[in-house]
Each structure stands twice: as structure tokens, then as C-alpha cells.
Amino acid sequence: QVQLVESGGGSVQAGGSLRLSCSASDSIFSFNAMGWHRQAPGKTREFVASSTRTGTTAYADSVKGRFTISRDTAKKSASLQMNGLKPEDTAVYYCISQTTSDSYWGQGTQVAVFT
């Protein structure tokens, strides 16, 4: 059972930056993809960004140009650099890793953006 632990959340003023990290308990080399989703209060969980083992990245339209996902196989981690944060980015952010047959979620980290 792979365990994922997120860190780096917090409160920041609009326009500011945060960097989220996701540490995995096992090697991430076998993960087909790692990514981030988020869930705002009263809303369903939504895709934010992903990175495949081959380096292909994808982003939700709402974060393109502001967020950057990266993964470090040696450190068994993935990160999400968030710049130009907006109040609508406020949510709990979840790390997800996917293999061919399974998906694993972290416990989430809160991000709050205030004006």
C-alpha cells in the first residue's frame, strides 16, 4: 500500500506563491502518473495537474501558466509550484499517484488565498 503525504499548504495573499510537496512511501518510478486534485468547500474534487512517467504534463485551464508540476524520482516526490494565486484557488489539495491498476490519494493539504 503506497502512502502519500502532502505538505506546504497554508494561507497566502492573492498574487502570492506556495509550493506543495507530495512524498511517497515507495519508489515512484513505477507510477504511470502523479498529480494534484483539489476540492473547494461545497464543490466536487477537480483535476489540477498531472505528470506522467515520460514527463508529459497536463493542467486544468484555470491554472495554466500559473502552476507547475514536477516530480523527482530519486526523492520519491512530486511538487506543485503555485504562483499568482487567486482566492478561487482556495481548496484542499490532494496528491494522487496512479499505476496501471491502482490509484492512491494523500490526505490533503489546505490552501487558503485571501485578498
Stockholm file with secondary structure:
# STOCKHOLM 1.0

chainA/1-115         QVQLVESGGGSVQAGGSLRLSCSASDSIFSFNAMGWHRQAPGKTREFVASSTRTGTTAYADSVKGRFTISRDTAKKSASLQMNGLKPEDTAVYYCISQTTSDSYWGQGTQVAVFT
#=GR chainA/1-115 SS CCCEEEECCEEEETTCCEEEEEEESSCSTTCSEEEEEEECTTSCCEEEEEEETTSCEEECTTTTTTEEEEEETTTTEEEEEECSCCGGGCEEEEEEEECSSCEEECCCEEEEEEC
#=GC SS_cons         CCCEEEECCEEEETTCCEEEEEEESSCSTTCSEEEEEEECTTSCCEEEEEEETTSCEEECTTTTTTEEEEEETTTTEEEEEECSCCGGGCEEEEEEEECSSCEEECCCEEEEEEC
//
